[in-house]
Amino acid sequence: MATRRTDDGFMNILGLSFDYHDAAAALLSNGRIIAAVHEERFSRKKNDSGFPGQAVACCLEKAGLTAADLDWVVHYERPALKFDRVLRTAMTQPRHAFGRLRETAVDWLRDGKFEVRERICRSLGVARERVVFAEHHRAHAAAAFFCSPFEEAAVVTIDGVGEFATASIAHGRGRDIRPLMSVRYPHSLGLFYSAFTAYLGFEVNEGEYKVMGMASYGTPRLGREMLELFDLRPDGGFRLRQELFDFRWPEDMPFTQRLIDWLGPPRSPESPFRPIGDDADPDVRRSRHYADVAASVQFCTEEVILHMVRHAMERCGCRQVCLAGGVALNSVANGRIQRELGCDLFVQPAAGDAGSALGAALLQWHATPGHPRTPPLTTAHLGAEFGEADILAAIEEAFLIPARIFDTTEELYDGVAERLAEGSVIGWFQGRAEWGPRALGARSILADPRRIDMKTIVNEKIKFREPFRPFAPSVLAERATEYFELDPGGGPSSPERFMLSVCRVRPDKAAEVPAITHVDGTARVHLVERAANPAYYDLIAAFAARTGTPMLLNTSFNLRGEPIVNAPANAIRTFQWSGMDALVMGRCLLEKGEAL
């Protein structure tokens, strides 16, 4: 628990991100991360962009503080610079500039985006002089480097756009991050990927990971042509030809008629995706075309990322690399970075804008002379936590009766392992919620990875989502190399500990774990160590003792279009509305056959 501020240099810093997407709050006390929380988990609004009041309250409660104890509140970007970019963008289209600019200004006035400092002061009751701003990509860089285990590293950030920058390279050393290069709007790898996300029928800033899943079903036959849209610069940067894209107004489609003339009509949202079948079937032909587009976009994106990281390593003269920005969540690219560049890699678990709330706070901490470097981030379990009383109260309020309250954790793990081995799909709700978009054994839906039918069961009957979406394996770290082609020795901050890298499933093991083996023979592995999550580790170990397979199928505890569950009431509602067989919260087990 944090202590109140004193005159001996102790400092409490709250970082905030809001007003675009992924609103969040993060709290540092004396350089230690006390809590980091997404607002969507409380509001239940996916990618909530509003002021993160509930996330702030959670952080302060976890620390035992009030807003009066805060020394600094740091916002993750500079709103005036962002509006300057919007203004300059409008001026590039004189015929439409006045109308567009008026619409944008009205929106900014209505939403209070010109008054960020005032809104923070009103909401938290802090003095104006305690509210400061960080640059967007510097906050990304800080979230990556200062959370890493590296004393020195090449720091690469890539996203859609911040104020003006869309990507950057910096050199991190000790308590300092020195900028080396930035790419400026409209040349953006993140917006390039998002344009094709929209073209393929998915929602921008939400469906990019679906493009990754779809890509595995195609061949990158257009990849080289797409790569020619980029001018890869000797300094590690790039420029993107703009004739196929229109990034200026987010409410419009981010691509032009020229892209349609090249690739054909965009895929209709929710249209069938059946890339496997008879060539004579028009649905199959269309699905294969879109799969090839997705594969080509993924290939091109990986090549640009590798270009940036390779040059960053050369410029910084080191093999340690830190990544942040939304594009850093591209786990397929992260796997290639590790394999092909031979670097030690750290990826911020909340690499998108939510993570910049933490980065903004870290920047402020390290800007003060004499402050020590923050310790490495070794866990993503930084969110809300609920005790047994909260769980039992939620069960009672829902008019349910727990099928069983286990006397010991050993009985709990053995009982859950038995049900999983018999084919049950189970919601698993334990401890503090995860920071970032990955479920890491605190808010997870679990199943038997040995059953091939679990892909269909969990996608269609539990998650209500597209059937081509893959699932991740959570595997005991010491046995991972038996099943996957990876190096498990990356330490407690490696990408595999946060489910942020894709590797190949060993060919002789794919038949044993078909439910977590993607169509291309890969998996996004989550290495589980007892020190990081003892309850989850012991559950997997109990399943391994019963079946011989040291892993579980793991997916996030949510229904399609909803945030990951946060509180017991969210878990109960999701359990009731889905095809899950059982729900475990703490030591309590609910089973539909008995309790509902």
C-alpha positions as CSV (number, residue, x, y, z in Angstrom):
1,M,0.0,0.0,0.0
2,A,1.2,3.5,-0.8
3,T,1.8,6.1,1.9
4,R,0.7,9.7,1.9
5,R,3.0,12.4,0.5
6,T,5.6,13.7,2.9
7,D,8.4,16.2,2.6
8,D,11.1,13.6,2.1
9,G,10.6,13.3,-1.7
10,F,7.8,10.7,-1.6
11,M,5.6,11.3,-4.7
12,N,2.2,10.1,-5.9
13,I,1.6,10.5,-9.6
14,L,-1.6,9.7,-11.5
15,G,-1.5,9.2,-15.2
16,L,-4.6,9.5,-17.4
17,S,-5.6,8.8,-21.0
18,F,-9.0,9.8,-22.3
19,D,-10.9,11.6,-25.1
20,Y,-9.9,9.3,-28.0
21,H,-10.3,5.6,-27.1
22,D,-9.1,3.2,-24.3
23,A,-9.5,5.7,-21.4
24,A,-7.4,4.5,-18.4
25,A,-5.8,5.6,-15.2
26,A,-2.5,4.5,-13.6
27,L,-1.0,5.4,-10.2
28,L,2.6,5.5,-9.2
29,S,3.7,5.9,-5.6
30,N,7.3,6.5,-5.0
31,G,8.1,5.1,-8.4
32,R,6.2,1.8,-7.9
33,I,3.2,0.9,-10.0
34,I,0.3,0.6,-7.6
35,A,-2.6,0.1,-10.1
36,A,-3.4,0.5,-13.7
37,V,-7.0,0.2,-14.9
38,H,-9.1,0.5,-18.0
39,E,-12.3,2.6,-17.7
40,E,-14.2,0.2,-20.0
41,R,-14.0,-2.5,-17.3
42,F,-16.2,-0.4,-15.1
43,S,-18.4,1.4,-17.6
44,R,-18.9,-1.7,-19.6
45,K,-18.6,0.4,-22.8
46,K,-16.0,-1.2,-25.2
47,N,-13.0,1.1,-25.8
48,D,-14.6,3.8,-23.6
49,S,-13.1,7.2,-24.3
50,G,-14.7,9.2,-21.5
51,F,-13.0,10.6,-18.4
52,P,-11.8,7.6,-16.4
53,G,-13.4,8.5,-13.1
54,Q,-14.1,5.0,-12.0
55,A,-10.6,3.8,-13.0
56,V,-9.2,6.7,-11.0
57,A,-11.3,5.8,-8.0
58,C,-10.1,2.2,-8.2
59,C,-6.4,3.3,-8.3
60,L,-6.8,5.6,-5.3
61,E,-8.7,3.0,-3.3
62,K,-6.0,0.4,-4.0
63,A,-3.3,2.9,-2.7
64,G,-5.3,4.1,0.3
65,L,-5.1,7.7,-1.1
66,T,-7.5,10.5,-2.0
67,A,-7.0,13.0,-4.9
68,A,-5.6,15.5,-2.3
69,D,-2.6,13.2,-1.9
70,L,-1.6,13.5,-5.6
71,D,1.5,15.5,-6.4
72,W,1.0,15.3,-10.1
73,V,-1.8,14.4,-12.6
74,V,-0.4,13.8,-16.1
75,H,-2.4,13.6,-19.2
76,Y,-1.1,11.3,-22.0
77,E,-1.0,13.9,-24.8
78,R,-1.1,17.6,-25.7
79,P,-4.6,18.6,-26.8
80,A,-3.5,21.9,-28.3
81,L,-1.0,20.2,-30.5
82,K,-3.6,17.6,-31.6
83,F,-6.0,20.3,-32.6
84,D,-3.2,22.1,-34.5
85,R,-2.8,18.9,-36.6
86,V,-6.6,18.8,-37.2
87,L,-6.6,22.4,-38.3
88,R,-3.6,21.9,-40.6
89,T,-5.3,18.8,-42.0
90,A,-8.5,20.8,-42.8
91,M,-6.5,23.4,-44.6
92,T,-5.2,20.8,-47.1
93,Q,-8.7,20.6,-48.5
94,P,-9.8,24.2,-49.0
95,R,-13.2,23.3,-50.6
96,H,-14.3,21.4,-47.5
97,A,-12.1,23.0,-44.9
98,F,-14.6,25.4,-43.3
99,G,-17.4,22.9,-42.9
100,R,-15.2,20.1,-41.6
101,L,-13.3,22.4,-39.2
102,R,-16.6,23.8,-37.9
103,E,-17.9,20.3,-37.2
104,T,-14.7,19.3,-35.5
105,A,-14.6,22.5,-33.4
106,V,-18.2,22.0,-32.3
107,D,-17.4,18.4,-31.3
108,W,-14.3,19.5,-29.4
109,L,-16.3,22.3,-27.6
110,R,-19.2,19.9,-26.8
111,D,-16.8,17.2,-25.4
112,G,-14.6,19.6,-23.5
113,K,-11.5,18.7,-25.4
114,F,-10.2,22.3,-25.3
115,E,-10.5,22.2,-21.5
116,V,-8.7,19.0,-20.5
117,R,-6.9,20.6,-17.6
118,E,-10.1,22.2,-16.3
119,R,-12.0,18.9,-16.5
120,I,-9.3,17.1,-14.6
121,C,-9.3,19.8,-11.9
122,R,-13.1,19.8,-11.6
123,S,-13.3,16.0,-11.5
124,L,-10.5,15.4,-9.0
125,G,-10.4,18.6,-7.1
126,V,-6.7,19.2,-7.7
127,A,-5.0,22.5,-8.3
128,R,-4.2,23.6,-11.9
129,E,-0.5,23.7,-11.3
130,R,-0.5,20.0,-10.5
131,V,-1.9,19.0,-13.9
132,V,0.6,18.6,-16.7
133,F,0.7,17.1,-20.2
134,A,3.0,14.6,-21.9
135,E,3.6,14.1,-25.6
136,H,1.7,11.1,-26.9
137,H,4.7,9.2,-28.3
138,R,7.0,10.1,-25.5
139,A,4.3,8.6,-23.2
140,H,4.3,5.4,-25.3
141,A,8.1,5.3,-25.2
142,A,8.1,5.7,-21.4
143,A,5.5,3.0,-20.9
144,A,7.7,0.6,-22.9
145,F,11.3,1.5,-21.6
146,F,10.7,2.3,-18.0
147,C,8.6,-0.9,-17.5
148,S,11.3,-3.0,-19.2
149,P,14.1,-4.9,-17.4
150,F,16.7,-3.2,-19.7
151,E,19.2,-0.6,-18.5
152,E,19.6,0.4,-22.2
153,A,17.4,-0.3,-25.2
154,A,16.2,0.8,-28.6
155,V,12.7,2.1,-28.1
156,V,10.2,1.9,-31.0
157,T,6.7,3.3,-30.9
158,I,4.2,2.8,-33.7
159,D,0.5,3.6,-33.7
160,G,-2.1,5.5,-35.8
161,V,-1.3,9.1,-34.8
162,G,-0.6,11.1,-31.7
163,E,-0.3,14.9,-32.0
164,F,1.7,14.8,-35.2
165,A,3.9,11.7,-34.8
166,T,2.8,8.3,-35.9
167,A,6.0,6.3,-35.1
168,S,9.3,7.1,-33.4
169,I,12.7,5.7,-32.5
170,A,14.4,6.6,-29.3
171,H,17.4,5.5,-27.2
172,G,16.6,4.6,-23.6
173,R,19.4,4.5,-21.1
174,G,18.9,4.5,-17.3
175,R,16.4,7.2,-16.4
176,D,16.5,9.0,-19.8
177,I,14.9,8.4,-23.2
178,R,16.5,10.4,-26.0
179,P,14.4,10.8,-29.2
180,L,16.2,10.0,-32.4
181,M,13.6,10.0,-35.2
182,S,9.9,10.3,-35.7
183,V,7.5,9.7,-38.6
184,R,4.8,12.4,-39.0
185,Y,1.2,12.2,-40.0
186,P,-0.2,11.3,-42.6
187,H,2.5,8.7,-43.0
188,S,1.2,6.1,-40.6
189,L,1.6,2.3,-40.4
190,G,-1.2,2.1,-37.8
191,L,-3.6,4.0,-40.1
192,F,-2.5,1.8,-43.0
193,Y,-3.5,-1.3,-41.1
194,S,-6.7,0.3,-39.9
195,A,-7.7,1.3,-43.4
196,F,-7.6,-2.4,-44.4
197,T,-9.4,-3.3,-41.2
198,A,-12.3,-1.2,-42.5
199,Y,-11.9,-2.6,-46.0
200,L,-12.2,-6.1,-44.7
201,G,-15.4,-5.3,-42.9
202,F,-14.2,-4.9,-39.3
203,E,-14.5,-1.9,-36.9
204,V,-11.4,0.4,-36.8
205,N,-9.6,0.5,-33.5
206,E,-11.3,-2.8,-32.5
207,G,-11.0,-5.3,-35.4
208,E,-7.3,-5.1,-36.2
209,Y,-6.6,-8.4,-34.4
210,K,-9.3,-10.0,-36.6
211,V,-7.3,-9.1,-39.6
212,M,-4.4,-11.0,-38.0
213,G,-6.6,-14.0,-37.5
214,M,-8.0,-13.8,-41.1
215,A,-4.5,-13.4,-42.6
216,S,-3.5,-17.0,-41.6
217,Y,-6.0,-18.3,-44.1
218,G,-4.5,-16.5,-47.0
219,T,-1.3,-16.1,-49.0
220,P,0.4,-12.7,-49.2
221,R,0.3,-12.6,-53.0
222,L,-0.2,-8.8,-53.0
223,G,2.4,-8.2,-50.2
224,R,5.2,-6.9,-52.4
225,E,2.9,-4.6,-54.2
226,M,1.6,-3.2,-50.9
227,L,5.2,-2.8,-49.7
228,E,5.9,-0.6,-52.7
229,L,3.4,1.9,-51.2
230,F,6.1,2.6,-48.5
231,D,9.3,4.4,-49.0
232,L,11.6,2.9,-46.3
233,R,14.1,5.5,-45.2
234,P,17.7,5.0,-44.2
235,D,17.1,6.5,-40.8
236,G,14.5,3.8,-40.0
237,G,11.5,5.9,-40.9
238,F,9.1,5.6,-43.8
239,R,6.7,7.5,-46.0
240,L,3.4,6.1,-47.2
241,R,1.9,7.0,-50.6
242,Q,-1.5,8.6,-50.0
243,E,-3.5,8.0,-53.1
244,L,-5.2,4.9,-51.8
245,F,-6.1,6.3,-48.4
246,D,-8.0,9.1,-46.7
247,F,-7.0,9.4,-43.1
248,R,-8.3,12.9,-42.5
249,W,-11.8,12.4,-41.1
250,P,-12.3,9.4,-38.9
251,E,-16.0,9.2,-39.5
252,D,-15.4,8.5,-43.2
253,M,-14.0,5.3,-44.8
254,P,-10.2,5.7,-44.6
255,F,-9.6,4.5,-48.2
256,T,-10.3,5.9,-51.6
257,Q,-12.0,4.6,-54.8
258,R,-8.5,3.9,-56.2
259,L,-8.0,1.2,-53.5
260,I,-11.4,-0.3,-54.6
261,D,-10.4,-0.2,-58.2
262,W,-7.3,-2.1,-57.3
263,L,-8.7,-4.7,-54.9
264,G,-12.4,-4.8,-55.7
265,P,-15.4,-4.1,-53.5
266,P,-14.8,-4.0,-49.7
267,R,-16.0,-7.0,-47.7
268,S,-19.4,-6.5,-46.2
269,P,-19.4,-6.6,-42.4
270,E,-20.7,-9.9,-41.0
271,S,-20.6,-11.6,-44.4
272,P,-19.7,-15.3,-44.5
273,F,-16.0,-16.1,-44.4
274,R,-15.4,-19.6,-45.8
275,P,-11.9,-19.7,-47.4
276,I,-11.8,-23.6,-47.4
277,G,-13.9,-25.4,-49.9
278,D,-14.7,-25.8,-53.6
279,D,-13.3,-23.1,-56.0
280,A,-16.6,-23.2,-57.8
281,D,-18.3,-21.7,-54.8
282,P,-18.4,-17.9,-55.1
283,D,-18.4,-17.5,-51.3
284,V,-15.2,-19.5,-51.1
285,R,-13.5,-17.5,-53.9
286,R,-14.5,-14.2,-52.2
287,S,-13.3,-15.4,-48.8
288,R,-10.0,-16.5,-50.2
289,H,-9.5,-13.1,-51.9
290,Y,-10.1,-11.2,-48.6
291,A,-7.9,-13.7,-46.8
292,D,-5.1,-13.0,-49.3
293,V,-5.6,-9.2,-48.8
294,A,-5.4,-9.7,-45.0
295,A,-2.2,-11.8,-45.4
296,S,-0.7,-9.2,-47.7
297,V,-1.4,-6.4,-45.3
298,Q,0.0,-8.4,-42.4
299,F,3.2,-9.2,-44.4
300,C,3.7,-5.6,-45.4
301,T,3.2,-4.4,-41.8
302,E,5.7,-6.9,-40.5
303,E,8.3,-5.8,-43.1
304,V,7.9,-2.1,-42.1
305,I,8.1,-3.0,-38.4
306,L,11.2,-5.1,-39.0
307,H,12.7,-2.2,-40.9
308,M,12.1,0.2,-38.0
309,V,13.4,-2.2,-35.3
310,R,16.5,-3.2,-37.3
311,H,17.5,0.4,-37.8
312,A,16.7,1.3,-34.2
313,M,19.0,-1.5,-33.0
314,E,21.8,-0.3,-35.3
315,R,21.4,3.4,-34.3
316,C,21.4,2.6,-30.5
317,G,24.1,0.0,-30.7
318,C,22.2,-2.6,-28.6
319,R,20.2,-5.7,-29.0
320,Q,17.6,-4.9,-26.4
321,V,14.3,-3.5,-27.9
322,C,11.2,-2.0,-26.3
323,L,7.9,-1.6,-28.2
324,A,4.7,0.3,-27.6
325,G,1.9,1.9,-29.5
326,G,-1.1,0.0,-30.7
327,V,0.8,-1.7,-33.6
328,A,3.0,-3.3,-30.9
329,L,0.1,-5.6,-30.1
330,N,0.7,-7.3,-33.5
331,S,1.9,-10.5,-31.9
332,V,2.8,-12.2,-35.2
333,A,5.2,-9.3,-36.0
334,N,6.6,-9.6,-32.5
335,G,7.4,-13.3,-33.1
336,R,9.3,-12.4,-36.3
337,I,11.3,-9.7,-34.5
338,Q,12.5,-12.2,-31.9
339,R,13.3,-14.9,-34.4
340,E,14.9,-12.8,-37.2
341,L,16.6,-10.0,-35.4
342,G,17.8,-12.0,-32.4
343,C,17.0,-9.3,-29.9
344,D,15.8,-9.3,-26.3
345,L,12.3,-7.9,-26.6
346,F,9.9,-6.1,-24.2
347,V,6.4,-5.2,-25.3
348,Q,4.3,-3.0,-23.0
349,P,1.3,-5.3,-22.1
350,A,-1.1,-2.3,-22.6
351,A,0.7,-1.1,-25.7
352,G,-2.2,1.1,-27.0
353,D,-3.4,4.4,-25.7
354,A,-4.4,3.0,-22.3
355,G,-0.8,2.2,-21.6
356,S,0.1,5.8,-22.2
357,A,-1.6,6.7,-19.0
358,L,1.1,4.7,-17.2
359,G,3.8,6.1,-19.6
360,A,2.7,9.7,-18.7
361,A,3.1,9.0,-15.0
362,L,6.5,7.3,-15.6
363,L,7.7,10.3,-17.6
364,Q,6.9,12.6,-14.7
365,W,8.5,10.4,-12.1
366,H,11.8,10.1,-14.1
367,A,11.9,13.8,-14.9
368,T,12.6,14.6,-11.2
369,P,16.3,14.6,-10.4
370,G,17.3,11.9,-7.9
371,H,14.4,9.6,-8.5
372,P,15.5,6.0,-8.9
373,R,14.5,4.0,-12.0
374,T,11.2,2.2,-11.6
375,P,11.4,-1.6,-11.2
376,P,10.6,-3.8,-14.2
377,L,7.0,-4.7,-14.9
378,T,6.7,-8.5,-14.2
379,T,2.9,-8.8,-13.8
380,A,-0.2,-7.4,-15.7
381,H,-2.4,-8.1,-12.7
382,L,-2.8,-4.4,-11.8
383,G,-6.6,-3.9,-11.9
384,A,-9.5,-4.3,-9.6
385,E,-9.8,-7.1,-7.0
386,F,-12.8,-8.5,-5.2
387,G,-12.9,-10.6,-2.1
388,E,-15.0,-13.6,-1.1
389,A,-17.6,-11.3,0.5
390,D,-18.0,-9.4,-2.8
391,I,-18.4,-12.7,-4.7
392,L,-21.0,-14.1,-2.3
393,A,-23.0,-10.9,-2.3
394,A,-23.1,-10.9,-6.1
395,I,-24.2,-14.5,-6.2
396,E,-27.0,-13.8,-3.7
397,E,-28.1,-10.7,-5.6
398,A,-28.4,-12.8,-8.7
399,F,-30.6,-15.2,-6.8
400,L,-28.1,-18.1,-7.4
401,I,-26.8,-20.7,-5.1
402,P,-23.2,-21.8,-5.5
403,A,-23.0,-25.5,-6.4
404,R,-20.0,-25.8,-4.2
405,I,-17.7,-23.7,-2.1
406,F,-14.4,-25.6,-1.9
407,D,-12.7,-26.0,1.5
408,T,-9.2,-25.8,0.1
409,T,-7.5,-24.5,-3.1
410,E,-6.2,-28.0,-3.8
411,E,-9.7,-29.3,-3.9
412,L,-10.7,-26.4,-6.1
413,Y,-8.0,-26.9,-8.7
414,D,-8.6,-30.6,-8.8
415,G,-12.3,-30.2,-9.2
416,V,-12.0,-27.6,-12.0
417,A,-9.4,-29.7,-13.7
418,E,-11.7,-32.7,-13.7
419,R,-14.5,-30.7,-15.2
420,L,-12.2,-29.3,-17.9
421,A,-10.9,-32.7,-18.8
422,E,-14.5,-33.9,-19.2
423,G,-15.3,-31.2,-21.7
424,S,-16.7,-28.3,-19.6
425,V,-16.0,-24.7,-20.6
426,I,-15.4,-22.7,-17.5
427,G,-15.3,-19.0,-16.6
428,W,-12.3,-18.3,-14.3
429,F,-12.4,-15.2,-12.1
430,Q,-9.5,-14.8,-9.6
431,G,-7.5,-12.0,-8.1
432,R,-6.7,-8.7,-9.7
433,A,-7.9,-8.0,-13.2
434,E,-5.4,-7.8,-16.0
435,W,-3.9,-4.5,-17.4
436,G,-4.0,-4.6,-21.2
437,P,-6.2,-6.5,-23.7
438,R,-5.0,-10.0,-22.9
439,A,-6.7,-12.3,-20.4
440,L,-3.8,-13.9,-18.4
441,G,-5.6,-16.2,-16.0
442,A,-7.5,-13.7,-13.9
443,R,-10.5,-13.0,-16.1
444,S,-10.4,-16.0,-18.5
445,I,-12.6,-18.5,-20.2
446,L,-10.9,-21.9,-20.1
447,A,-11.3,-25.2,-22.0
448,D,-9.5,-28.4,-22.9
449,P,-6.9,-27.7,-25.7
450,R,-7.0,-31.4,-26.8
451,R,-10.5,-31.3,-28.2
452,I,-10.7,-29.9,-31.7
453,D,-14.4,-29.2,-31.3
454,M,-13.6,-26.6,-28.7
455,K,-12.7,-24.1,-31.4
456,T,-16.3,-24.2,-32.6
457,I,-17.9,-24.5,-29.2
458,V,-16.1,-21.5,-27.7
459,N,-16.3,-19.3,-30.7
460,E,-19.9,-19.9,-31.6
461,K,-21.6,-20.9,-28.4
462,I,-19.6,-19.0,-25.8
463,K,-18.1,-15.9,-27.4
464,F,-20.6,-15.5,-30.2
465,R,-17.8,-14.4,-32.6
466,E,-16.3,-15.2,-36.0
467,P,-15.3,-18.9,-36.4
468,F,-11.9,-18.1,-37.8
469,R,-10.6,-16.5,-34.6
470,P,-7.8,-18.4,-32.8
471,F,-7.3,-19.3,-29.2
472,A,-4.2,-19.0,-27.0
473,P,-2.6,-21.7,-24.9
474,S,-1.6,-21.0,-21.3
475,V,1.2,-23.4,-20.7
476,L,3.5,-24.2,-17.8
477,A,6.6,-22.3,-18.6
478,E,9.0,-25.2,-17.8
479,R,7.2,-27.5,-20.3
480,A,6.6,-25.0,-23.1
481,T,9.5,-26.2,-25.3
482,E,7.9,-29.6,-25.5
483,Y,5.1,-28.1,-27.5
484,F,6.3,-24.8,-29.0
485,E,9.3,-23.6,-30.9
486,L,10.4,-20.8,-28.6
487,D,13.0,-19.7,-26.1
488,P,11.4,-19.8,-22.6
489,G,14.4,-18.1,-21.0
490,G,13.4,-14.5,-21.7
491,G,12.7,-13.7,-18.0
492,P,9.5,-12.6,-16.3
493,S,9.0,-9.6,-18.6
494,S,9.3,-11.4,-21.9
495,P,6.4,-11.1,-24.5
496,E,5.4,-14.7,-23.9
497,R,4.6,-13.9,-20.3
498,F,2.0,-11.4,-21.5
499,M,0.7,-13.4,-24.5
500,L,2.3,-10.9,-27.0
501,S,4.2,-13.2,-29.4
502,V,3.3,-15.9,-31.8
503,C,5.4,-19.0,-32.4
504,R,5.1,-22.3,-34.2
505,V,3.5,-25.4,-32.6
506,R,5.9,-28.3,-32.8
507,P,4.6,-30.5,-35.7
508,D,4.6,-33.7,-33.6
509,K,2.4,-32.0,-30.9
510,A,-0.2,-30.2,-33.1
511,A,-2.5,-33.2,-33.1
512,E,-2.4,-33.4,-29.3
513,V,-3.6,-29.7,-28.9
514,P,-5.7,-28.9,-32.0
515,A,-7.9,-26.4,-30.2
516,I,-5.0,-23.9,-29.7
517,T,-3.2,-24.6,-33.0
518,H,-4.1,-22.0,-35.6
519,V,-4.7,-23.0,-39.2
520,D,-1.1,-22.0,-40.1
521,G,0.4,-24.2,-37.3
522,T,1.1,-21.3,-34.9
523,A,-0.1,-20.2,-31.5
524,R,0.0,-17.0,-29.4
525,V,1.6,-18.6,-26.3
526,H,1.2,-17.5,-22.7
527,L,3.9,-18.8,-20.4
528,V,2.7,-19.3,-16.9
529,E,5.0,-19.3,-13.9
530,R,3.9,-19.9,-10.4
531,A,5.6,-16.7,-9.1
532,A,3.5,-14.6,-11.4
533,N,0.1,-16.3,-10.8
534,P,0.1,-19.2,-8.4
535,A,-3.6,-20.0,-8.6
536,Y,-3.6,-20.2,-12.4
537,Y,-0.3,-22.2,-12.4
538,D,-1.7,-24.7,-9.9
539,L,-4.9,-25.2,-11.9
540,I,-2.9,-25.9,-15.1
541,A,-0.6,-28.2,-13.1
542,A,-3.7,-30.1,-11.8
543,F,-5.0,-30.4,-15.4
544,A,-1.5,-31.7,-16.5
545,A,-1.5,-34.3,-13.7
546,R,-4.9,-35.5,-14.8
547,T,-4.4,-35.5,-18.6
548,G,-0.6,-35.2,-19.2
549,T,-1.1,-32.0,-21.2
550,P,0.4,-29.0,-19.4
551,M,-1.8,-26.3,-20.8
552,L,-5.3,-24.9,-21.1
553,L,-7.1,-23.1,-23.9
554,N,-7.5,-19.6,-22.7
555,T,-9.6,-16.7,-24.1
556,S,-10.8,-13.5,-22.6
557,F,-13.8,-13.6,-20.3
558,N,-16.3,-11.6,-22.3
559,L,-18.9,-11.8,-25.0
560,R,-18.4,-10.4,-28.4
561,G,-18.4,-6.6,-28.4
562,E,-18.1,-6.3,-24.6
563,P,-15.1,-5.5,-22.4
564,I,-13.5,-8.2,-20.4
565,V,-15.4,-8.8,-17.2
566,N,-14.3,-6.8,-14.1
567,A,-16.6,-7.5,-11.1
568,P,-18.4,-10.6,-10.0
569,A,-21.7,-9.3,-11.3
570,N,-20.2,-9.0,-14.8
571,A,-18.9,-12.5,-14.6
572,I,-22.3,-13.9,-13.5
573,R,-24.1,-12.1,-16.3
574,T,-21.7,-13.3,-18.9
575,F,-21.9,-16.8,-17.6
576,Q,-25.7,-16.7,-17.7
577,W,-25.9,-15.3,-21.2
578,S,-23.3,-17.7,-22.8
579,G,-23.0,-21.4,-23.2
580,M,-20.4,-21.8,-20.5
581,D,-20.9,-24.8,-18.3
582,A,-19.5,-23.5,-15.1
583,L,-18.1,-20.4,-13.4
584,V,-15.4,-20.3,-10.7
585,M,-15.0,-17.1,-8.6
586,G,-12.6,-17.4,-5.8
587,R,-13.5,-20.8,-4.1
588,C,-17.1,-20.7,-5.4
589,L,-18.3,-22.9,-8.2
590,L,-21.5,-22.3,-10.2
591,E,-22.7,-25.0,-12.6
592,K,-25.7,-24.5,-14.8
593,G,-26.9,-28.1,-14.5
594,E,-27.1,-27.8,-10.7
595,A,-27.3,-24.1,-9.7
596,L,-29.4,-22.5,-12.4
